[in-house]
């Protein structure tokens, strides 16, 4: 079965407040077996409009990625994130 991924691009407006999101998201990520492949760090904008923070998270399947995103645990974290950052998240099936 192909892996599933979250691809997130984020501009953090309040770095201190964003720490609360990171802490709140951890239980959902732990529950669904998330593996952080890229989280922040250096990047190169090669094309299009970019964001300051780029994140790639691997899950065992697209269903697990979906279940994590829609879980009550992550929805609590999402509400915090939206107070402190702007961005996009897409869920993608691997090959």
C-alpha positions in Angstrom: 0.0 0.0 0.0 1.4 3.5 -0.9 2.3 5.8 1.9 0.4 9.0 2.6 1.8 12.4 3.1 0.9 15.8 4.4 2.6 18.7 2.5 2.2 21.9 4.4 3.4 25.4 3.5 3.1 27.9 6.3 3.9 31.5 7.2 4.0 31.8 11.0 2.7 35.2 12.3 3.5 34.5 16.0 6.4 32.2 16.7 5.7 32.0 20.4 2.0 31.1 19.8 2.9 28.6 17.2 4.8 26.6 19.8 1.4 25.9 21.4 0.2 24.4 18.0 3.3 22.2 17.8 2.7 20.8 21.3 -1.1 20.4 20.7 -0.5 18.5 17.4 1.9 16.0 18.9 -0.7 13.6 20.3 -2.4 13.3 16.9 0.9 12.8 15.1 1.9 10.1 17.7 -1.5 8.4 17.5 -1.3 8.1 13.7 2.4 7.2 13.3 3.5 10.5 11.7 7.1 10.6 10.6 8.5 14.1 10.0 10.5 14.1 6.8 10.9 17.9 6.6 9.9 20.5 9.1 11.1 24.0 8.5 14.8 24.2 7.7 16.5 25.6 4.7 14.7 25.6 1.4 15.0 27.1 -2.1 12.0 28.6 -3.8 12.3 27.3 -7.4 9.0 28.3 -8.8 5.8 30.0 -7.9 4.8 31.7 -4.6 6.4 30.2 -1.5 5.9 30.2 2.2 8.6 30.6 4.9 8.0 27.1 6.5 7.6 23.9 4.6 6.7 20.6 6.2 6.4 17.0 4.8 4.9 14.4 7.1 4.8 10.7 6.2 2.0 8.2 7.2 1.5 4.5 6.5 -1.2 5.3 4.1 -3.3 8.1 2.6 -6.1 6.9 4.9 -3.9 7.4 8.0 -3.0 10.9 6.8 -6.7 11.6 6.3 -7.6 10.2 9.7 -4.9 12.2 11.5 -6.0 15.4 9.9 -9.7 14.9 10.7 -9.1 13.5 14.2 -10.4 15.4 17.2 -6.8 15.7 18.4 -5.6 17.4 15.3 -8.7 19.6 14.9 -7.9 21.1 18.4 -4.4 21.8 17.2 -5.6 23.2 13.9 -7.7 25.8 15.7 -4.6 26.9 17.6 -2.5 27.0 14.4 -5.0 29.1 12.5 -4.6 31.8 15.2 -0.9 32.1 14.7 -0.1 31.1 11.1 -1.4 31.1 7.5 -0.8 28.3 5.1 -2.0 25.3 3.1 -2.0 21.6 3.8 -2.5 18.9 1.1 -2.8 15.2 1.7 -1.1 13.2 -1.0 -0.8 9.5 -1.8 2.7 8.3 -2.5 3.7 6.1 -5.4 
